[in-house]
Amino acid sequence: MRIDIHTHSTASDGTDSPAELLRAAATAGLDVVAITDHDSTAGWVEAEQTLQELPSTMRLVRGMEMSCTGDGEDGSPVAVHLLAYLFDPGNEVFARERERLRGERVTRLRAMGEHLAADGYPIDIDEILAATGAAAGRPHLARALVAAGVVESVDAAFAHLLANNGPYYVEKADTPLTAAVEMVRAAGGVCVLAHARARTRGRLVSVDHIREIAAAGLSGLEVDHIDHAPADRDMLRSLADELSLVTTGSSDYHGTNKTVRLGEFTTDPVQFDKLVAAATGVGVLTGGTR
C-alpha cells in the first residue's frame, strides 16, 4: 500500500486543482492521499466529489497544513508547520482560527507585493489577490515574478527575494504551536509536525519544544521528506520512538511549483493505521467505483 499524506492543491499554493490532484494520485499508483492545503479546507469538497469517480481501492484523508510559531533552537520564535488530519471542520474555535490565519496570509502577501512594486518589480498585487483570495501564498508571488521575467523559476524567486530571510519577507501572526495542537485535538483530529528538520528552510524548532507538544497531544513526526538529510531522519525516528509518536513520510507535493513527485516519499501502513485510529473528527473516505 502506497500512502502520501502531505499534498497541496490550488486551494492553497499548489498548481493542481483538487480534482487534478486526486486523479494524479491515482495515476501515480497511490492507495491513500491526503489533501493538506495551507490553513484551508477549501479543497475538500472537490476532492470528495472526484474520489467518487475513482476506484474503491483509493482512499482520501482530509487535512490541512497549519501555519504555527514555535520555539527555535536559540529560544526565539520560529515558523513551524503542523499537519492536521481528520478534524471536524465545524468545530467553531478551530474554524475561527483558520479564518484568522487566512486573513494573515492575505495581509502578509499584500505587504510583500506592495514592497516589491515600490522597488520597481512588475507586480500587481490586486490582480494576484483577486485570482487567489484567501489561498494567497508566497508561491503566487513567485509565479508572478517568473511570468514577468524577473526570475527563471519559483525556486529562484524564493532564493533571491521571498525567503524567510529575504529582502521582501514579511512576518505574519501564526498560531502558537502548543495551542494549535490542542485545537486540532479538541476538533477530533490528529496532528503531525511537518518537516521539522528542514534546514534549507531556515531555523529549526527545538527538540525540547517537540517534547512539550508531544505531551500536549502531538500524534506524529514527518520523518521522510525531501528536505530532510539522512542523519536528521534518523534523529527524528529516534525522537519518535522516545515519545511514542507515529512517523510519516510524504511528498509535500505542490504540482509544478516543486520538482518532488507524488508518492516520492510514503508512510508505512502500520503507522498510518495508528494515526487514523486516534482521530474522532471525520473518517477516511473511500473511492466510489470499481
ABEGO torsion letter per residue (X at the ends): XBBBABBBBAABABABBAAAAAAAAAAAGBABBBBBBBGBAAAAAAAAAAAAABBAABBBBBBBBBBBBBBBAAGBBBBBBBBBBGBBAABAAAAAAAAAAAAAAAAAAAAAAAAAAAAGBBBBAAAAAAAAEAABBAAAAAAAAAAAGABABAAAAAAAAABAABAABBBBBBBBAAAAAAAAAAAGBBBBBBGAABAAAEBBBBAAAAAAAAAAGBABBBABBAABBAAAAAAAAAAAAAAGBBBBBBAGBAEAABABBBGABBBBAAAAAAAAAABABBBBBBBABX
